[in-house]
């Protein structure tokens, strides 16, 4: 994840999902933006995604509720 980017973006590079968000890495704003962006990319409501690990790290583990 790259916070403070010039635009929001989702890429898949070597099998890993790379996210760039414009939100700053303060007060959880970037984490919330990551969940919202990933939910939109997966066509899921944001409530179906949960940040499991990496709240203050660039590498995050996100749980996705299906079905």
PyMOL Python script that loads the backbone (N, CA, C, O; Angstrom):
from pymol import cmd

cmd.read_pdbstr("""\
ATOM      1  N   UNK A   1       0.839  -1.172   0.000  1.00  0.00           N
ATOM      2  CA  UNK A   1       0.000   0.000   0.000  1.00  0.00           C
ATOM      3  C   UNK A   1       0.883   1.233   0.000  1.00  0.00           C
ATOM      4  O   UNK A   1       1.890   1.296   0.705  1.00  0.00           O
ATOM      5  N   UNK A   2       0.493   2.205  -0.795  1.00  0.00           N
ATOM      6  CA  UNK A   2       1.186   3.485  -0.833  1.00  0.00           C
ATOM      7  C   UNK A   2       0.199   4.596  -0.484  1.00  0.00           C
ATOM      8  O   UNK A   2      -0.660   4.938  -1.296  1.00  0.00           O
ATOM      9  N   UNK A   3       0.318   5.166   0.730  1.00  0.00           N
ATOM     10  CA  UNK A   3      -0.559   6.273   1.095  1.00  0.00           C
ATOM     11  C   UNK A   3      -0.038   7.587   0.529  1.00  0.00           C
ATOM     12  O   UNK A   3       1.138   7.692   0.183  1.00  0.00           O
ATOM     13  N   UNK A   4      -0.896   8.575   0.433  1.00  0.00           N
ATOM     14  CA  UNK A   4      -0.501   9.895  -0.034  1.00  0.00           C
ATOM     15  C   UNK A   4      -0.139   9.942  -1.504  1.00  0.00           C
ATOM     16  O   UNK A   4       0.596  10.832  -1.932  1.00  0.00           O
ATOM     17  N   UNK A   5      -0.646   8.990  -2.290  1.00  0.00           N
ATOM     18  CA  UNK A   5      -0.363   8.948  -3.726  1.00  0.00           C
ATOM     19  C   UNK A   5      -1.136  10.048  -4.448  1.00  0.00           C
ATOM     20  O   UNK A   5      -2.026  10.679  -3.877  1.00  0.00           O
ATOM     21  N   UNK A   6      -0.780  10.264  -5.710  1.00  0.00           N
ATOM     22  CA  UNK A   6      -1.458  11.309  -6.478  1.00  0.00           C
ATOM     23  C   UNK A   6      -2.843  10.868  -6.954  1.00  0.00           C
ATOM     24  O   UNK A   6      -3.674  11.708  -7.303  1.00  0.00           O
ATOM     25  N   UNK A   7      -3.099   9.541  -6.969  1.00  0.00           N
ATOM     26  CA  UNK A   7      -4.413   9.032  -7.361  1.00  0.00           C
ATOM     27  C   UNK A   7      -4.613   7.646  -6.768  1.00  0.00           C
ATOM     28  O   UNK A   7      -3.649   6.961  -6.429  1.00  0.00           O
ATOM     29  N   UNK A   8      -5.864   7.240  -6.646  1.00  0.00           N
ATOM     30  CA  UNK A   8      -6.180   5.898  -6.168  1.00  0.00           C
ATOM     31  C   UNK A   8      -5.975   4.921  -7.316  1.00  0.00           C
ATOM     32  O   UNK A   8      -6.330   5.209  -8.459  1.00  0.00           O
ATOM     33  N   UNK A   9      -5.392   3.749  -7.001  1.00  0.00           N
ATOM     34  CA  UNK A   9      -5.077   2.794  -8.064  1.00  0.00           C
ATOM     35  C   UNK A   9      -4.949   1.391  -7.481  1.00  0.00           C
ATOM     36  O   UNK A   9      -4.461   1.212  -6.366  1.00  0.00           O
ATOM     37  N   UNK A  10      -5.394   0.399  -8.250  1.00  0.00           N
ATOM     38  CA  UNK A  10      -5.238  -1.010  -7.904  1.00  0.00           C
ATOM     39  C   UNK A  10      -4.475  -1.673  -9.029  1.00  0.00           C
ATOM     40  O   UNK A  10      -4.853  -1.550 -10.194  1.00  0.00           O
ATOM     41  N   UNK A  11      -3.385  -2.388  -8.688  1.00  0.00           N
ATOM     42  CA  UNK A  11      -2.593  -3.129  -9.675  1.00  0.00           C
ATOM     43  C   UNK A  11      -2.313  -4.514  -9.124  1.00  0.00           C
ATOM     44  O   UNK A  11      -2.254  -4.716  -7.911  1.00  0.00           O
ATOM     45  N   UNK A  12      -2.143  -5.463 -10.028  1.00  0.00           N
ATOM     46  CA  UNK A  12      -1.678  -6.784  -9.633  1.00  0.00           C
ATOM     47  C   UNK A  12      -0.304  -6.966 -10.256  1.00  0.00           C
ATOM     48  O   UNK A  12      -0.151  -6.929 -11.477  1.00  0.00           O
ATOM     49  N   UNK A  13       0.696  -7.162  -9.400  1.00  0.00           N
ATOM     50  CA  UNK A  13       2.084  -7.301  -9.839  1.00  0.00           C
ATOM     51  C   UNK A  13       2.637  -8.597  -9.254  1.00  0.00           C
ATOM     52  O   UNK A  13       2.688  -8.761  -8.035  1.00  0.00           O
ATOM     53  N   UNK A  14       3.048  -9.512 -10.121  1.00  0.00           N
ATOM     54  CA  UNK A  14       3.598 -10.802  -9.685  1.00  0.00           C
ATOM     55  C   UNK A  14       2.693 -11.513  -8.682  1.00  0.00           C
ATOM     56  O   UNK A  14       3.174 -12.099  -7.712  1.00  0.00           O
ATOM     57  N   UNK A  15       1.390 -11.459  -8.917  1.00  0.00           N
ATOM     58  CA  UNK A  15       0.436 -12.156  -8.071  1.00  0.00           C
ATOM     59  C   UNK A  15       0.080 -11.439  -6.774  1.00  0.00           C
ATOM     60  O   UNK A  15      -0.693 -11.965  -5.974  1.00  0.00           O
ATOM     61  N   UNK A  16       0.633 -10.247  -6.553  1.00  0.00           N
ATOM     62  CA  UNK A  16       0.321  -9.470  -5.350  1.00  0.00           C
ATOM     63  C   UNK A  16      -0.508  -8.250  -5.739  1.00  0.00           C
ATOM     64  O   UNK A  16      -0.307  -7.670  -6.805  1.00  0.00           O
ATOM     65  N   UNK A  17      -1.430  -7.870  -4.875  1.00  0.00           N
ATOM     66  CA  UNK A  17      -2.268  -6.692  -5.123  1.00  0.00           C
ATOM     67  C   UNK A  17      -1.545  -5.475  -4.561  1.00  0.00           C
ATOM     68  O   UNK A  17      -1.200  -5.443  -3.380  1.00  0.00           O
ATOM     69  N   UNK A  18      -1.317  -4.484  -5.400  1.00  0.00           N
ATOM     70  CA  UNK A  18      -0.685  -3.228  -4.991  1.00  0.00           C
ATOM     71  C   UNK A  18      -1.746  -2.130  -5.039  1.00  0.00           C
ATOM     72  O   UNK A  18      -2.405  -1.935  -6.061  1.00  0.00           O
ATOM     73  N   UNK A  19      -1.901  -1.426  -3.936  1.00  0.00           N
ATOM     74  CA  UNK A  19      -2.896  -0.359  -3.845  1.00  0.00           C
ATOM     75  C   UNK A  19      -2.201   0.967  -3.581  1.00  0.00           C
ATOM     76  O   UNK A  19      -1.262   1.042  -2.788  1.00  0.00           O
ATOM     77  N   UNK A  20      -2.665   2.000  -4.246  1.00  0.00           N
ATOM     78  CA  UNK A  20      -2.213   3.371  -3.995  1.00  0.00           C
ATOM     79  C   UNK A  20      -3.443   4.186  -3.658  1.00  0.00           C
ATOM     80  O   UNK A  20      -4.439   4.152  -4.381  1.00  0.00           O
ATOM     81  N   UNK A  21      -3.376   4.918  -2.561  1.00  0.00           N
ATOM     82  CA  UNK A  21      -4.509   5.740  -2.151  1.00  0.00           C
ATOM     83  C   UNK A  21      -4.040   7.170  -1.891  1.00  0.00           C
ATOM     84  O   UNK A  21      -2.903   7.399  -1.480  1.00  0.00           O
ATOM     85  N   UNK A  22      -4.927   8.119  -2.134  1.00  0.00           N
ATOM     86  CA  UNK A  22      -4.589   9.523  -1.938  1.00  0.00           C
ATOM     87  C   UNK A  22      -4.669   9.928  -0.466  1.00  0.00           C
ATOM     88  O   UNK A  22      -4.124  10.963  -0.083  1.00  0.00           O
ATOM     89  N   UNK A  23      -5.333   9.137   0.350  1.00  0.00           N
ATOM     90  CA  UNK A  23      -5.503   9.469   1.771  1.00  0.00           C
ATOM     91  C   UNK A  23      -4.153   9.466   2.490  1.00  0.00           C
ATOM     92  O   UNK A  23      -3.279   8.664   2.163  1.00  0.00           O
ATOM     93  N   UNK A  24      -3.982  10.347   3.453  1.00  0.00           N
ATOM     94  CA  UNK A  24      -2.735  10.394   4.217  1.00  0.00           C
ATOM     95  C   UNK A  24      -2.681   9.249   5.234  1.00  0.00           C
ATOM     96  O   UNK A  24      -3.720   8.747   5.663  1.00  0.00           O
ATOM     97  N   UNK A  25      -1.467   8.840   5.619  1.00  0.00           N
ATOM     98  CA  UNK A  25      -1.338   7.746   6.594  1.00  0.00           C
ATOM     99  C   UNK A  25      -1.488   8.248   8.027  1.00  0.00           C
ATOM    100  O   UNK A  25      -0.595   8.055   8.852  1.00  0.00           O
ATOM    101  N   UNK A  26      -2.600   8.884   8.319  1.00  0.00           N
ATOM    102  CA  UNK A  26      -2.828   9.416   9.662  1.00  0.00           C
ATOM    103  C   UNK A  26      -4.248   9.101  10.107  1.00  0.00           C
ATOM    104  O   UNK A  26      -5.189   9.157   9.315  1.00  0.00           O
ATOM    105  N   UNK A  27      -4.387   8.771  11.377  1.00  0.00           N
ATOM    106  CA  UNK A  27      -5.704   8.509  11.985  1.00  0.00           C
ATOM    107  C   UNK A  27      -6.504   7.435  11.252  1.00  0.00           C
ATOM    108  O   UNK A  27      -7.734   7.476  11.255  1.00  0.00           O
ATOM    109  N   UNK A  28      -5.829   6.479  10.628  1.00  0.00           N
ATOM    110  CA  UNK A  28      -6.521   5.384   9.955  1.00  0.00           C
ATOM    111  C   UNK A  28      -7.149   5.742   8.623  1.00  0.00           C
ATOM    112  O   UNK A  28      -7.854   4.923   8.033  1.00  0.00           O
ATOM    113  N   UNK A  29      -6.904   6.960   8.135  1.00  0.00           N
ATOM    114  CA  UNK A  29      -7.531   7.393   6.875  1.00  0.00           C
ATOM    115  C   UNK A  29      -7.075   6.532   5.696  1.00  0.00           C
ATOM    116  O   UNK A  29      -7.891   6.171   4.849  1.00  0.00           O
ATOM    117  N   UNK A  30      -5.801   6.203   5.631  1.00  0.00           N
ATOM    118  CA  UNK A  30      -5.292   5.395   4.519  1.00  0.00           C
ATOM    119  C   UNK A  30      -5.853   3.973   4.582  1.00  0.00           C
ATOM    120  O   UNK A  30      -6.193   3.395   3.550  1.00  0.00           O
ATOM    121  N   UNK A  31      -5.949   3.415   5.774  1.00  0.00           N
ATOM    122  CA  UNK A  31      -6.510   2.061   5.907  1.00  0.00           C
ATOM    123  C   UNK A  31      -7.960   2.029   5.462  1.00  0.00           C
ATOM    124  O   UNK A  31      -8.371   1.098   4.770  1.00  0.00           O
ATOM    125  N   UNK A  32      -8.735   3.021   5.843  1.00  0.00           N
ATOM    126  CA  UNK A  32     -10.138   3.092   5.431  1.00  0.00           C
ATOM    127  C   UNK A  32     -10.238   3.247   3.918  1.00  0.00           C
ATOM    128  O   UNK A  32     -11.109   2.646   3.288  1.00  0.00           O
ATOM    129  N   UNK A  33      -9.352   4.047   3.334  1.00  0.00           N
ATOM    130  CA  UNK A  33      -9.354   4.245   1.885  1.00  0.00           C
ATOM    131  C   UNK A  33      -8.976   2.960   1.159  1.00  0.00           C
ATOM    132  O   UNK A  33      -9.524   2.661   0.097  1.00  0.00           O
ATOM    133  N   UNK A  34      -8.042   2.198   1.726  1.00  0.00           N
ATOM    134  CA  UNK A  34      -7.635   0.921   1.128  1.00  0.00           C
ATOM    135  C   UNK A  34      -8.817  -0.040   1.099  1.00  0.00           C
ATOM    136  O   UNK A  34      -9.080  -0.675   0.077  1.00  0.00           O
ATOM    137  N   UNK A  35      -9.522  -0.149   2.208  1.00  0.00           N
ATOM    138  CA  UNK A  35     -10.672  -1.061   2.262  1.00  0.00           C
ATOM    139  C   UNK A  35     -11.757  -0.634   1.279  1.00  0.00           C
ATOM    140  O   UNK A  35     -12.360  -1.475   0.614  1.00  0.00           O
ATOM    141  N   UNK A  36     -12.002   0.656   1.188  1.00  0.00           N
ATOM    142  CA  UNK A  36     -13.023   1.166   0.266  1.00  0.00           C
ATOM    143  C   UNK A  36     -12.624   0.921  -1.192  1.00  0.00           C
ATOM    144  O   UNK A  36     -13.454   0.500  -1.999  1.00  0.00           O
ATOM    145  N   UNK A  37     -11.362   1.181  -1.531  1.00  0.00           N
ATOM    146  CA  UNK A  37     -10.874   0.984  -2.897  1.00  0.00           C
ATOM    147  C   UNK A  37     -10.902  -0.493  -3.284  1.00  0.00           C
ATOM    148  O   UNK A  37     -11.344  -0.839  -4.379  1.00  0.00           O
ATOM    149  N   UNK A  38     -10.436  -1.357  -2.396  1.00  0.00           N
ATOM    150  CA  UNK A  38     -10.426  -2.792  -2.686  1.00  0.00           C
ATOM    151  C   UNK A  38     -11.845  -3.336  -2.797  1.00  0.00           C
ATOM    152  O   UNK A  38     -12.118  -4.176  -3.654  1.00  0.00           O
ATOM    153  N   UNK A  39     -12.744  -2.870  -1.947  1.00  0.00           N
ATOM    154  CA  UNK A  39     -14.144  -3.305  -2.025  1.00  0.00           C
ATOM    155  C   UNK A  39     -14.737  -2.922  -3.377  1.00  0.00           C
ATOM    156  O   UNK A  39     -15.442  -3.723  -3.992  1.00  0.00           O
ATOM    157  N   UNK A  40     -14.460  -1.714  -3.841  1.00  0.00           N
ATOM    158  CA  UNK A  40     -14.969  -1.277  -5.146  1.00  0.00           C
ATOM    159  C   UNK A  40     -14.387  -2.139  -6.267  1.00  0.00           C
ATOM    160  O   UNK A  40     -15.101  -2.506  -7.201  1.00  0.00           O
ATOM    161  N   UNK A  41     -13.110  -2.460  -6.180  1.00  0.00           N
ATOM    162  CA  UNK A  41     -12.471  -3.283  -7.210  1.00  0.00           C
ATOM    163  C   UNK A  41     -13.045  -4.696  -7.245  1.00  0.00           C
ATOM    164  O   UNK A  41     -13.103  -5.324  -8.302  1.00  0.00           O
ATOM    165  N   UNK A  42     -13.468  -5.191  -6.086  1.00  0.00           N
ATOM    166  CA  UNK A  42     -14.035  -6.545  -5.998  1.00  0.00           C
ATOM    167  C   UNK A  42     -15.556  -6.554  -6.140  1.00  0.00           C
ATOM    168  O   UNK A  42     -16.175  -7.616  -6.079  1.00  0.00           O
ATOM    169  N   UNK A  43     -16.161  -5.383  -6.329  1.00  0.00           N
ATOM    170  CA  UNK A  43     -17.614  -5.232  -6.427  1.00  0.00           C
ATOM    171  C   UNK A  43     -18.315  -5.791  -5.190  1.00  0.00           C
ATOM    172  O   UNK A  43     -19.321  -6.492  -5.289  1.00  0.00           O
ATOM    173  N   UNK A  44     -17.758  -5.463  -4.021  1.00  0.00           N
ATOM    174  CA  UNK A  44     -18.320  -5.879  -2.743  1.00  0.00           C
ATOM    175  C   UNK A  44     -18.579  -4.641  -1.890  1.00  0.00           C
ATOM    176  O   UNK A  44     -17.944  -3.607  -2.098  1.00  0.00           O
ATOM    177  N   UNK A  45     -19.497  -4.731  -0.938  1.00  0.00           N
ATOM    178  CA  UNK A  45     -19.663  -3.601  -0.019  1.00  0.00           C
ATOM    179  C   UNK A  45     -18.468  -3.552   0.940  1.00  0.00           C
ATOM    180  O   UNK A  45     -17.956  -4.603   1.327  1.00  0.00           O
ATOM    181  N   UNK A  46     -18.020  -2.370   1.327  1.00  0.00           N
ATOM    182  CA  UNK A  46     -16.867  -2.255   2.228  1.00  0.00           C
ATOM    183  C   UNK A  46     -17.036  -3.024   3.536  1.00  0.00           C
ATOM    184  O   UNK A  46     -16.040  -3.418   4.142  1.00  0.00           O
ATOM    185  N   UNK A  47     -18.266  -3.247   3.986  1.00  0.00           N
ATOM    186  CA  UNK A  47     -18.478  -3.983   5.243  1.00  0.00           C
ATOM    187  C   UNK A  47     -18.015  -5.438   5.140  1.00  0.00           C
ATOM    188  O   UNK A  47     -17.826  -6.095   6.164  1.00  0.00           O
ATOM    189  N   UNK A  48     -17.828  -5.954   3.913  1.00  0.00           N
ATOM    190  CA  UNK A  48     -17.381  -7.332   3.725  1.00  0.00           C
ATOM    191  C   UNK A  48     -15.867  -7.489   3.802  1.00  0.00           C
ATOM    192  O   UNK A  48     -15.363  -8.608   3.707  1.00  0.00           O
ATOM    193  N   UNK A  49     -15.132  -6.395   3.972  1.00  0.00           N
ATOM    194  CA  UNK A  49     -13.678  -6.444   4.088  1.00  0.00           C
ATOM    195  C   UNK A  49     -13.261  -6.038   5.488  1.00  0.00           C
ATOM    196  O   UNK A  49     -13.833  -5.118   6.073  1.00  0.00           O
ATOM    197  N   UNK A  50     -12.258  -6.729   6.025  1.00  0.00           N
ATOM    198  CA  UNK A  50     -11.754  -6.454   7.363  1.00  0.00           C
ATOM    199  C   UNK A  50     -10.240  -6.434   7.339  1.00  0.00           C
ATOM    200  O   UNK A  50      -9.610  -7.335   6.785  1.00  0.00           O
ATOM    201  N   UNK A  51      -9.657  -5.416   7.936  1.00  0.00           N
ATOM    202  CA  UNK A  51      -8.209  -5.351   8.077  1.00  0.00           C
ATOM    203  C   UNK A  51      -7.815  -6.279   9.220  1.00  0.00           C
ATOM    204  O   UNK A  51      -8.135  -6.012  10.378  1.00  0.00           O
ATOM    205  N   UNK A  52      -7.115  -7.380   8.893  1.00  0.00           N
ATOM    206  CA  UNK A  52      -6.757  -8.378   9.891  1.00  0.00           C
ATOM    207  C   UNK A  52      -5.390  -8.104  10.514  1.00  0.00           C
ATOM    208  O   UNK A  52      -5.205  -8.269  11.720  1.00  0.00           O
ATOM    209  N   UNK A  53      -4.436  -7.684   9.686  1.00  0.00           N
ATOM    210  CA  UNK A  53      -3.075  -7.398  10.162  1.00  0.00           C
ATOM    211  C   UNK A  53      -2.471  -6.277   9.334  1.00  0.00           C
ATOM    212  O   UNK A  53      -2.828  -6.082   8.172  1.00  0.00           O
ATOM    213  N   UNK A  54      -1.553  -5.547   9.945  1.00  0.00           N
ATOM    214  CA  UNK A  54      -0.812  -4.534   9.214  1.00  0.00           C
ATOM    215  C   UNK A  54      -1.410  -3.148   9.287  1.00  0.00           C
ATOM    216  O   UNK A  54      -1.248  -2.358   8.357  1.00  0.00           O
ATOM    217  N   UNK A  55      -2.098  -2.837  10.371  1.00  0.00           N
ATOM    218  CA  UNK A  55      -2.735  -1.537  10.507  1.00  0.00           C
ATOM    219  C   UNK A  55      -1.778  -0.364  10.370  1.00  0.00           C
ATOM    220  O   UNK A  55      -2.165   0.707   9.904  1.00  0.00           O
ATOM    221  N   UNK A  56      -0.521  -0.565  10.776  1.00  0.00           N
ATOM    222  CA  UNK A  56       0.456   0.518  10.674  1.00  0.00           C
ATOM    223  C   UNK A  56       1.610   0.152   9.738  1.00  0.00           C
ATOM    224  O   UNK A  56       2.658   0.797   9.759  1.00  0.00           O
ATOM    225  N   UNK A  57       1.415  -0.882   8.920  1.00  0.00           N
ATOM    226  CA  UNK A  57       2.465  -1.345   8.007  1.00  0.00           C
ATOM    227  C   UNK A  57       2.023  -1.173   6.554  1.00  0.00           C
ATOM    228  O   UNK A  57       0.838  -1.008   6.265  1.00  0.00           O
ATOM    229  N   UNK A  58       2.988  -1.216   5.659  1.00  0.00           N
ATOM    230  CA  UNK A  58       2.681  -1.098   4.237  1.00  0.00           C
ATOM    231  C   UNK A  58       2.078  -2.394   3.685  1.00  0.00           C
ATOM    232  O   UNK A  58       1.289  -2.360   2.742  1.00  0.00           O
ATOM    233  N   UNK A  59       2.447  -3.525   4.268  1.00  0.00           N
ATOM    234  CA  UNK A  59       1.902  -4.819   3.850  1.00  0.00           C
ATOM    235  C   UNK A  59       0.759  -5.160   4.795  1.00  0.00           C
ATOM    236  O   UNK A  59       0.926  -5.158   6.014  1.00  0.00           O
ATOM    237  N   UNK A  60      -0.390  -5.450   4.225  1.00  0.00           N
ATOM    238  CA  UNK A  60      -1.594  -5.683   5.019  1.00  0.00           C
ATOM    239  C   UNK A  60      -2.216  -7.030   4.675  1.00  0.00           C
ATOM    240  O   UNK A  60      -2.067  -7.536   3.562  1.00  0.00           O
ATOM    241  N   UNK A  61      -2.912  -7.597   5.647  1.00  0.00           N
ATOM    242  CA  UNK A  61      -3.700  -8.794   5.434  1.00  0.00           C
ATOM    243  C   UNK A  61      -5.155  -8.399   5.601  1.00  0.00           C
ATOM    244  O   UNK A  61      -5.569  -7.927   6.659  1.00  0.00           O
ATOM    245  N   UNK A  62      -5.923  -8.599   4.538  1.00  0.00           N
ATOM    246  CA  UNK A  62      -7.320  -8.193   4.535  1.00  0.00           C
ATOM    247  C   UNK A  62      -8.200  -9.416   4.340  1.00  0.00           C
ATOM    248  O   UNK A  62      -8.004 -10.200   3.411  1.00  0.00           O
ATOM    249  N   UNK A  63      -9.174  -9.566   5.231  1.00  0.00           N
ATOM    250  CA  UNK A  63     -10.125 -10.655   5.134  1.00  0.00           C
ATOM    251  C   UNK A  63     -11.319 -10.224   4.294  1.00  0.00           C
ATOM    252  O   UNK A  63     -11.783  -9.087   4.376  1.00  0.00           O
ATOM    253  N   UNK A  64     -11.805 -11.163   3.482  1.00  0.00           N
ATOM    254  CA  UNK A  64     -12.954 -10.891   2.614  1.00  0.00           C
ATOM    255  C   UNK A  64     -14.046 -11.898   2.939  1.00  0.00           C
ATOM    256  O   UNK A  64     -13.833 -13.107   2.842  1.00  0.00           O
ATOM    257  N   UNK A  65     -15.216 -11.399   3.324  1.00  0.00           N
ATOM    258  CA  UNK A  65     -16.368 -12.262   3.611  1.00  0.00           C
ATOM    259  C   UNK A  65     -17.121 -12.509   2.314  1.00  0.00           C
ATOM    260  O   UNK A  65     -17.569 -11.567   1.660  1.00  0.00           O
ATOM    261  N   UNK A  66     -17.257 -13.756   1.948  1.00  0.00           N
ATOM    262  CA  UNK A  66     -17.972 -14.118   0.737  1.00  0.00           C
ATOM    263  C   UNK A  66     -19.238 -14.894   1.106  1.00  0.00           C
ATOM    264  O   UNK A  66     -19.229 -15.769   1.972  1.00  0.00           O
ATOM    265  N   UNK A  67     -20.296 -14.551   0.434  1.00  0.00           N
ATOM    266  CA  UNK A  67     -21.501 -15.317   0.529  1.00  0.00           C
ATOM    267  C   UNK A  67     -22.350 -15.080   1.673  1.00  0.00           C
ATOM    268  O   UNK A  67     -23.398 -15.712   1.804  1.00  0.00           O
TER     269      UNK A  67
END
""", "prot")
cmd.dss("prot")
cmd.show_as("cartoon", "prot")
cmd.util.cbc("prot")
cmd.orient("prot")
